[in-house]
Amino acid sequence: MGNKLDQLIFLIKKNLGLYLSISFGIFFLILFFQLFPLEKFDISNSLLFAAGLAAIIYLFLILIRIILPLVTSTNEEIYFKHLIHSTIDDIIIWVLSSVSVAFYLRYVGSVSISFYMMFKVIIICLVPPLILRVYDRFKMLRQQNELLINEKERILQKAEEYEEHSRNKSIEFISEYGTENVKLPITDIVLLKSADNYVEIVYTEDDVLKKKMVRNTLRFIEQQLRPYSNFIRCHRTAIVNNNYIAKLTRTLGNYVLIIKGYNQQIPVSRQYLLKIKEVL
């Protein structure tokens, strides 16, 4: 009980400014545009009468959007309802406000309730729910944006950690005869292609692509690269470093990879296509 009371106080304080702003907007709308006949009231009573109409709106906002969820929901449900309110809540606010304002006009203001008068009541009471729907949508989009920004920062941090870890790490590609071994930094390797009995290693050095050949099979090289998740097999003849992939495109019914700074297209087999798409 105490926990829900604390939540009630917290939510009222959190939404006090928004709900008061809406209520004051209704107050000034009624007062300055003379939406209802106030001729029989003096200035003080006109202010009190308009304030009573605004107070009805404010009370229903508090009742439907804060108190009712606290009474009928668990703590977890309260959290999600606080983030995004349902359309039903706003419809209830609209209907109850319209009925209450109509009764207030009739029995407090002695205003005759005609069809036109009821139409004005319905339109005025529709304004707060519409404002709240826009506010809820904006709040949801803002929270989604914050989540995406946090996720992006987390990914960038992991990428920086990986690059830092790999920057000074090298891999040695061993020749079958042990006489043509090639040692390169992990981050500099762009792609590897099979070339008959050799593997062609394309790497970058001072922002210039260079090539080296080592006598071995691409399957054996793939085993060496297995600990490094940024290398991916895209074809039986090629392994690429996904950090250098510019884009995946389709030509004449076949998929190919465009590698940054490399003037040849790298074919993509259908068996590796899904994995390539997941990586990109």
Buried (B, 14 or more C-beta within 10 A) or exposed (E): EEEBEEBBEEBEEEBEEBBBEBBEBBBEBBBEEEBBEBEEBEEEEBBEBBBBBBBBBBBBBBEBBBBBBBEEBEEEEBEEBBEEBEEEBBEBBBBBBBBBBBEBBEEEBEBEEEEEBBEBBBEBBBBBBEBBBEBBEEBEEEEEEEEEEEEEEEEEEEEEEBEEEBEEEEBEBBBEEEEBEBEBBBBBBBBBBBEEEBBBBBBBEEEEBEEBBBBBEBEEBBEBBEEBEBBBBBBEBBBBBBBBBEEBEEEEEEBBBBBEEBEEBBBBBEEBEEEBEEBE
